[in-house]
């Protein structure tokens, strides 16, 4: 079963290799979608894949890479169809 979620990650999540680390984690878990910084200091992502893999990357996003300090992750339904996981420009 496939799942697509939209994430908004709050805290100290920019300038700590969050996007690059999330790309590596998505590749490891075989999750597709995208990640980008937001001008408000958050990180935004859409993750898509098998439910267990999506839940695993959501759990990862709740802690992030070692230098991040994640305060909270807003999770909602996502849409689209993705073939890989990529970094998008800041919005």
Buried (B, 14 or more C-beta within 10 A) or exposed (E): EEBBBBBBBBBBBBEBBBBEBBBEBBEEBEBBBBBBBBEEEBBBBBBBBBEEBBBBBBEBBBEBBEEBEBEEBEBEEBEEEBEEBBBBEEE
